[in-house]
Amino acid sequence: MTNIDNSTLYIGVTGNLSKRIYEHKNKVVEGFTKKYNIDKLIYFEQTEDVQNALRREKQLKN
């Protein structure tokens, strides 16, 4: 996810993408995404394996 001018990137893992996007757009959760106004989904990957998702998250963050 990113902000309106694409200047800040957020990478995360969730079990419910539509719920998480709603939370970002409505600033429901305090933290990084609220502080930097990150509410635009630009890319996602889907997997059934949580461990693979966490490994991929770390890989993208590096």
C-alpha positions in Angstrom: 0.0 0.0 0.0 1.0 3.6 -0.5 -0.2 7.1 0.1 -1.8 9.5 -2.5 1.5 10.7 -3.9 3.2 7.3 -3.8 6.0 8.6 -1.6 5.7 6.0 1.3 5.4 2.3 1.0 3.8 -0.1 3.4 4.1 -3.9 3.2 2.1 -6.2 5.5 0.4 -9.5 5.9 -3.3 -10.1 6.6 -5.8 -12.9 6.7 -8.6 -10.6 5.5 -7.5 -8.2 2.7 -10.9 -6.4 2.3 -11.2 -5.7 6.0 -7.6 -4.5 6.2 -8.1 -2.1 3.3 -11.2 -0.7 5.0 -9.2 -0.2 8.2 -6.5 1.7 6.3 -8.9 3.9 4.4 -10.9 4.7 7.5 -7.9 5.2 9.7 -9.2 2.7 12.2 -5.8 1.5 13.5 -3.2 3.8 15.1 0.3 3.5 13.7 2.5 3.9 10.6 -0.3 3.8 8.0 -2.4 6.3 9.8 0.5 8.6 10.4 1.6 8.6 6.7 -1.9 8.5 5.3 -1.4 5.2 3.5 -4.7 3.9 2.1 -4.1 3.0 -1.6 -3.6 -0.7 -2.5 -1.1 -1.0 -5.3 -0.2 -4.7 -5.2 -1.0 -7.9 -3.4 -0.1 -11.6 -3.5 -2.2 -14.4 -2.2 -1.2 -17.7 -0.5 -2.7 -20.2 1.8 0.5 -20.7 3.8 1.1 -18.2 6.5 4.8 -19.0 6.8 5.3 -18.4 3.1 3.5 -15.1 3.4 5.7 -14.0 6.3 8.9 -15.0 4.4 7.7 -13.1 1.3 6.9 -10.0 3.4 10.5 -10.1 4.8 11.9 -10.6 1.3 9.9 -7.6 0.0 11.0 -5.4 2.9 14.6 -6.1 2.2 
